[in-house]
Amino acid sequence: MPYIGKSPTGSGVRQRFHFTAAGGETSLSGADDNSKTLKFTDGEFLDVYLNGILLVQGTDYGVGTTNTIRRHCRDCRLRHL
C-alpha cells in the first residue's frame, strides 16, 4: 500500500536539509541550518539544489562517502543546498 509522508517502516520518506555555506567549502555534512543531521542510505536518491537549480550527480556533486555531499565543479560554491 502506498503512503504519502512517513510509512510505518520509515522507508520511502523524503527529507529536506538546508545548508548555508560560509564560503570555500568543498563538502557538506553534519547538521544543517535547522540542526537536522544530514543522513541518507542511498546516494542515488538525492536531489541537490544550488540556489534553486537542480544539480547533476557525478557532474556537479558527488556522494563518495556516507552522509557527505561534495562538489565536483571547481566554479561551483556549495551554498543554500
Secondary structure, 3 states (H helix, E strand, C coil): CCCCCCCCCCCCCCCCCCCCCCCCCCEECCECCCCCECCCCCHHHCCCEECCEECCECCCEECCCCCCEEECCCCCCCCCC
